[in-house]
Amino acid sequence: MSEIKRTGVLKVGIRRDAPPFGFLDQDKWQGYCVTKMYYLANHLGEVLNRPVRFEKIPSVLDEDSPNNRYGMVANGKVHLDCGPNTIKSAPPLSGVTYSTAFYFSGTHFIIRPEMKGIFKPDSSLAGETIGVLPGSNTHTLISSTYPLAEIVDTPYRSSKGRELAVRDVVERDIDAFASDGMLLMAEALRQGLTFQDFTLIPDRPLSCDFYGIILPDQDTEWKTIIDKFITNLRWEIILEKSLGVNSIYYQGIRQAAYDKCAN
């Protein structure tokens, strides 16, 4: 807080490849986290009695990148990172912690419509080619749940990994791609796909993933402020605002996650 009070700048790590949470649309930042961080900057301005500007700094999954989402928080390059960051019992890097959860979702497969009934998540999926993002929680989940499947991750190492994987599913280069259902739907819509091109399975997600903001672990005052901000904010209203006219496409995914994960 002291740095923000001194500079009037809130530095936030946000993914450019994770719609609807954070993404670029014709070089313009969009998404739920972008909207939410503007609210946070305004809130901090009221608390500190000075204008606070929100500065967006691109973050990535790649653990070796200087813009790794955890690393940037740990080394102070950003004050926090907002995105689909699954809350883990032990963060993968020392010096960071998580806020209280601001969202929950779950893992689905995106497949071609004609594969429904052939690609069966309740089977071993032996021999099926399944794309996953390297270093993601989904990679661990799918590898352990379906050891007989062929896991494909190398082509999806870049910041365009999800975009490429969804395209590979549609073009029949892989059988399925596993990821957060919200992220899958958002990427498919971003590419202009219709339900003639893809479907998401299973109806109930394979996992429950609770998302939190990544924070420095030594600043308890900062964590208290962020946790209170999350608790008091009607996140579903911000989500609806971020999704705009496309919000109807997400209703089924959100309800499925709620049914499985809310209790």
C-alpha positions as CSV (number, residue, x, y, z in Angstrom):
1,M,0.0,0.0,0.0
2,S,2.8,2.4,0.8
3,E,4.2,2.3,-2.8
4,I,0.7,2.8,-4.2
5,K,0.1,5.7,-1.9
6,R,3.5,7.2,-3.0
7,T,3.2,6.7,-6.8
8,G,-0.6,6.6,-7.3
9,V,-0.1,3.5,-9.5
10,L,-1.7,0.0,-9.0
11,K,0.4,-2.5,-11.0
12,V,-1.5,-5.6,-11.9
13,G,-0.4,-8.7,-13.7
14,I,-3.1,-9.8,-16.2
15,R,-3.1,-12.6,-18.8
16,R,-3.5,-11.6,-22.4
17,D,-4.6,-15.1,-23.4
18,A,-7.4,-16.0,-20.9
19,P,-10.8,-14.6,-22.0
20,P,-13.1,-13.9,-20.3
21,F,-10.7,-13.0,-17.5
22,G,-8.1,-11.1,-19.4
23,F,-7.4,-10.7,-23.1
24,L,-6.6,-8.3,-25.9
25,D,-9.2,-7.5,-28.5
26,Q,-7.7,-5.4,-31.4
27,D,-4.9,-4.4,-29.0
28,K,-7.4,-3.2,-26.4
29,W,-7.5,-4.9,-22.9
30,Q,-10.8,-6.6,-22.1
31,G,-12.1,-9.0,-19.5
32,Y,-13.4,-9.6,-16.1
33,C,-10.1,-8.8,-14.3
34,V,-9.7,-5.6,-16.3
35,T,-13.1,-4.4,-15.2
36,K,-12.5,-5.5,-11.6
37,M,-9.1,-3.8,-11.3
38,Y,-10.6,-0.5,-12.4
39,Y,-13.0,-0.9,-9.5
40,L,-10.1,-1.7,-7.2
41,A,-8.1,1.3,-8.3
42,N,-11.1,3.6,-7.6
43,H,-11.6,2.0,-4.2
44,L,-7.9,2.5,-3.3
45,G,-8.2,6.1,-4.4
46,E,-11.0,6.6,-1.9
47,V,-9.0,4.9,0.8
48,L,-5.8,6.8,0.2
49,N,-7.5,10.1,-0.7
50,R,-5.6,10.4,-3.9
51,P,-6.1,9.3,-7.6
52,V,-4.9,5.8,-8.3
53,R,-4.1,4.7,-11.8
54,F,-4.4,1.0,-12.9
55,E,-1.4,-0.2,-14.9
56,K,-1.8,-3.5,-16.7
57,I,1.3,-5.7,-17.0
58,P,1.0,-8.9,-19.1
59,S,1.6,-12.1,-17.2
60,V,2.2,-15.6,-18.4
61,L,2.1,-19.3,-17.3
62,D,5.6,-20.0,-18.4
63,E,7.6,-20.6,-15.3
64,D,10.9,-19.6,-17.0
65,S,9.6,-16.2,-18.2
66,P,10.4,-13.0,-16.4
67,N,6.7,-12.3,-16.7
68,N,5.6,-15.5,-14.9
69,R,2.4,-14.7,-12.9
70,Y,3.9,-15.8,-9.6
71,G,7.4,-14.5,-10.1
72,M,6.2,-10.9,-10.9
73,V,4.3,-10.8,-7.6
74,A,7.2,-12.4,-5.6
75,N,9.7,-9.9,-6.9
76,G,7.5,-6.9,-6.6
77,K,7.1,-6.1,-10.3
78,V,3.3,-6.1,-9.7
79,H,1.2,-5.6,-6.6
80,L,-1.0,-8.6,-7.5
81,D,-2.0,-10.9,-10.4
82,C,-5.6,-11.3,-11.4
83,G,-6.7,-14.2,-13.5
84,P,-7.8,-17.8,-13.5
85,N,-5.2,-18.7,-10.8
86,T,-6.3,-21.9,-9.0
87,I,-5.8,-21.7,-5.3
88,K,-3.4,-24.4,-4.2
89,S,-2.6,-25.5,-0.7
90,A,1.0,-24.6,-1.4
91,P,1.8,-21.9,-4.1
92,P,4.4,-23.1,-6.6
93,L,6.7,-20.2,-5.6
94,S,7.8,-18.9,-2.2
95,G,6.9,-15.4,-1.4
96,V,3.4,-15.5,-2.6
97,T,-0.1,-16.3,-1.3
98,Y,-3.7,-16.2,-2.5
99,S,-6.6,-14.0,-1.8
100,T,-9.9,-15.4,-0.8
101,A,-11.6,-17.1,-3.8
102,F,-13.4,-14.7,-6.2
103,Y,-14.6,-17.3,-8.7
104,F,-15.0,-21.1,-9.1
105,S,-15.1,-23.2,-12.2
106,G,-14.2,-26.6,-13.5
107,T,-12.5,-28.6,-16.2
108,H,-14.2,-29.6,-19.4
109,F,-13.2,-31.0,-22.8
110,I,-13.8,-29.1,-26.0
111,I,-14.5,-31.6,-28.8
112,R,-16.1,-31.6,-32.3
113,P,-19.8,-32.3,-32.2
114,E,-19.5,-35.6,-34.0
115,M,-17.2,-36.9,-31.3
116,K,-19.9,-36.7,-28.7
117,G,-20.7,-40.3,-27.7
118,I,-17.4,-41.5,-29.1
119,F,-15.1,-39.5,-26.8
120,K,-16.3,-40.6,-23.4
121,P,-14.8,-38.9,-20.3
122,D,-16.1,-41.7,-18.1
123,S,-13.9,-44.2,-19.9
124,S,-10.1,-44.6,-20.0
125,L,-9.8,-42.5,-23.2
126,A,-7.0,-44.9,-24.2
127,G,-5.3,-43.7,-27.4
128,E,-7.2,-40.4,-27.6
129,T,-5.1,-37.3,-28.2
130,I,-5.8,-34.7,-25.6
131,G,-4.3,-31.2,-25.6
132,V,-3.4,-29.4,-22.4
133,L,-1.5,-26.3,-21.5
134,P,2.0,-27.1,-20.1
135,G,2.4,-26.4,-16.4
136,S,-1.3,-26.0,-15.8
137,N,-3.3,-27.7,-13.1
138,T,-5.3,-29.3,-15.9
139,H,-2.1,-31.0,-17.2
140,T,-1.7,-32.7,-13.8
141,L,-5.4,-33.6,-13.6
142,I,-5.7,-35.1,-17.1
143,S,-2.4,-36.9,-17.0
144,S,-3.3,-38.7,-13.7
145,T,-6.9,-39.4,-14.6
146,Y,-6.3,-40.7,-18.1
147,P,-2.8,-42.3,-18.1
148,L,-3.6,-44.3,-21.3
149,A,-4.5,-41.2,-23.3
150,E,-1.9,-39.4,-25.5
151,I,-1.3,-36.1,-23.8
152,V,-0.2,-33.3,-26.2
153,D,1.3,-30.1,-24.6
154,T,4.4,-29.0,-26.4
155,P,2.6,-27.1,-29.3
156,Y,0.7,-25.1,-26.7
157,R,3.6,-23.7,-24.7
158,S,3.3,-20.1,-26.0
159,S,0.8,-17.4,-24.8
160,K,-1.4,-18.5,-27.8
161,G,-1.6,-22.1,-26.5
162,R,-5.3,-22.2,-25.8
163,E,-6.0,-20.5,-29.2
164,L,-3.9,-23.0,-31.1
165,A,-5.4,-26.0,-29.2
166,V,-9.0,-25.0,-29.9
167,R,-8.1,-24.6,-33.5
168,D,-6.4,-28.0,-33.6
169,V,-9.6,-29.6,-32.2
170,V,-11.8,-28.0,-34.9
171,E,-9.2,-29.0,-37.6
172,R,-9.1,-32.6,-36.3
173,D,-5.4,-32.5,-35.3
174,I,-6.3,-33.6,-31.8
175,D,-9.4,-35.3,-30.4
176,A,-10.0,-32.9,-27.5
177,F,-8.5,-30.1,-25.5
178,A,-9.0,-29.9,-21.7
179,S,-9.3,-26.6,-19.8
180,D,-11.5,-24.4,-17.7
181,G,-15.0,-24.4,-19.2
182,M,-15.3,-20.6,-19.1
183,L,-12.0,-20.2,-20.8
184,L,-12.9,-22.8,-23.5
185,M,-16.2,-21.1,-24.2
186,A,-14.6,-17.7,-24.4
187,E,-11.9,-18.8,-26.7
188,A,-14.3,-20.6,-29.0
189,L,-16.5,-17.5,-29.2
190,R,-13.5,-15.3,-29.7
191,Q,-12.6,-17.4,-32.8
192,G,-16.1,-17.0,-34.2
193,L,-17.0,-20.6,-33.7
194,T,-20.6,-21.8,-33.4
195,F,-22.1,-24.9,-31.8
196,Q,-21.8,-26.6,-35.2
197,D,-18.0,-26.4,-34.7
198,F,-17.6,-27.5,-31.1
199,T,-19.3,-28.7,-27.9
200,L,-18.1,-29.0,-24.3
201,I,-18.3,-32.2,-22.2
202,P,-19.0,-33.6,-19.7
203,D,-22.1,-31.7,-18.5
204,R,-20.7,-31.6,-15.0
205,P,-17.0,-30.5,-14.8
206,L,-14.3,-32.9,-14.0
207,S,-12.9,-30.7,-11.2
208,C,-13.7,-27.8,-9.0
209,D,-11.2,-24.9,-9.3
210,F,-11.3,-22.0,-7.0
211,Y,-9.6,-18.9,-8.3
212,G,-7.8,-16.3,-6.2
213,I,-5.7,-13.2,-6.7
214,I,-1.9,-13.8,-6.3
215,L,-0.5,-11.6,-3.6
216,P,2.8,-11.2,-1.8
217,D,2.8,-13.3,1.3
218,Q,4.5,-10.9,3.7
219,D,2.0,-8.1,3.4
220,T,-1.0,-9.0,5.7
221,E,-2.5,-5.5,5.4
222,W,-2.6,-5.7,1.6
223,K,-4.2,-9.2,1.8
224,T,-6.8,-8.0,4.2
225,I,-7.7,-5.1,1.9
226,I,-8.0,-7.3,-1.1
227,D,-10.0,-10.0,0.7
228,K,-12.4,-7.4,1.9
229,F,-12.7,-5.9,-1.5
230,I,-13.5,-9.3,-3.0
231,T,-16.1,-10.1,-0.3
232,N,-17.9,-6.8,-0.7
233,L,-17.9,-6.7,-4.5
234,R,-20.8,-8.3,-6.5
235,W,-18.5,-10.3,-8.8
236,E,-21.4,-11.8,-10.8
237,I,-22.5,-8.3,-11.8
238,I,-19.0,-7.4,-13.0
239,L,-18.8,-10.8,-14.9
240,E,-22.1,-10.0,-16.6
241,K,-20.8,-6.6,-17.6
242,S,-17.6,-8.1,-18.9
243,L,-19.3,-10.8,-20.9
244,G,-21.9,-8.4,-22.4
245,V,-24.2,-9.9,-25.1
246,N,-22.3,-13.2,-24.9
247,S,-23.3,-13.8,-21.3
248,I,-26.1,-16.2,-22.3
249,Y,-23.5,-18.7,-23.7
250,Y,-21.9,-19.1,-20.3
251,Q,-25.0,-19.8,-18.3
252,G,-24.9,-23.6,-18.6
253,I,-21.2,-23.8,-17.7
254,R,-21.7,-21.5,-14.7
255,Q,-24.7,-23.5,-13.4
256,A,-22.8,-26.8,-13.8
257,A,-19.9,-25.4,-11.8
258,Y,-22.3,-24.1,-9.2
259,D,-24.1,-27.4,-8.9
260,K,-20.8,-29.4,-8.4
261,C,-18.7,-26.9,-6.5
262,A,-20.8,-24.5,-4.5
263,N,-21.4,-26.8,-1.6
